[in-house]
Amino acid sequence: MTPAIELLKKRNFLFQVLSYQHDSHSSSYGLEAAEKLQLDPKLVFKTLVLQLEPAELVVAILPVSHQLDLKQLAKAAGSKKAAMAAPAAVERSTGYVLGGVSPLGQKKRLRTFIDQSAEHLPLIYVSAGRRGLEIAIAPEQLQLLLGASFVGLAQ
């Protein structure tokens, strides 16, 4: 049981947990999840932690099939610049290891932005907090739990 799953259970949200055998040699955790669970990559969302100037960490959630547009994220967050956060800062802030970072149940609640492509989908899949474990959840429930904003993030 991960902190993400515990949070969803505690709040009585509807969700489903899916698991697969993670391959440690996989080059993309998100695309691996989509492939092994036989899901459309546009429905599987990755959780990225970024560093804004001057010193704020934020979370971006976007489809694994897309790249993050750093300028769009910085603009949405009201910052001049955004960059990927250092791995040690991500693990320290979220409590999760890279490749298994869930947007839910993080140690520190960070401002969160969800790509607008999720807004009208019935379900999206995000990490459950461990490699090989995904959560199916309605995007509006994820937004509510995280206090997130839907914005354009993908290139």
Buried (B, 14 or more C-beta within 10 A) or exposed (E): EBBBBEBBEEEEBEBEBBEBEBEEEBEBBBBBBBBBBEBEBBBBBBBBBBBBEEEBBBBBBBBBBBEBBBEBBBBBBEBEEBEBBEEEEBBEBBBBEEBBBBBBBBEEEBBBBBBBBBEEBEBBBBBBBBBBBBBBBBBBBBBEBBEBEBBBBBE
